[in-house]
Amino acid sequence: PDHVELSICSDPNNADSDGDGLSDGIEMGAETGRYLSDPCNSDTDGDGIDDAYEYAQGWDIQHFDITALNE
């Protein structure tokens, strides 16, 4: 329901609220059953790399990893 989406900063009218290329459903774990990343922040771990790129690379979206930056 919309009120649930709004409570977690997800836009009920936009499948990708933060515009990072990952749908809110993926970020909130609809497909995996576990929380993946913040649907309101395109760089959940603050490392300067957007979540969609980290996801595509198989990197950990939730934790800053300096080795990922060196690859």
N, C-alpha and C positions, 0 to 999 in steps of 0.2 A: 504493500500500500504506500501511497505517496507520503504519508506522515512518517513512515519508517525511513524512507529514502531521505527525506528532508532532515531527519534527526541525525543522520550520518553524513550530512553535507553532500548527498547525491542528488542530482537534478532529475526529477521524474520525467522530464521532457527531453533528456539528453542521455543517450546510452553510454557516453564517455564524458562524465562531468568535468574531469580535469584536463581533457584534451591530450592525453599522453599516448593515445593509440590502443590502450587496453580498455575494454568495456568495463563498466562498474561491476557487472556480474562476474567477470573474471577476477577483478581485483578483490571483490568481497567473498570469493570462493564458491560461487554457484556451481562451477564445474569440477572443482577439486575437493570441495568440502573443507577447505582451510583458507583463512584470511591470507591474501597474497600481498596487497598493498593498499595504500590510502587512496580512495577514489576522489579525494579532494586535493591531492597533491601529486603533481606529475613526477616528482622525484622524492619518493617516500623516505629514502635513507639519507638524502641531502648530500650525495656525493658528486652532484653535477651531471649525472647521466640519467636521462629519463627512464621511467619504469618500463616502458614498452621495449626500449633497446636492451635493457638488462634482461628482461623476460626472454627476448629473442635469442640472446647469447647464452641463456641458461644460468645467468648470475643470480645471486641472492638479492632480491629487490629490497628486502627489509634491513640489510646491514651494509654499511659502508665498507667496501673492500678495496684497499689500495692496489692489490694485485690485479684486479679487473681493469684498473686504469692503465696499467703497464702492458696489457696484452695488445 
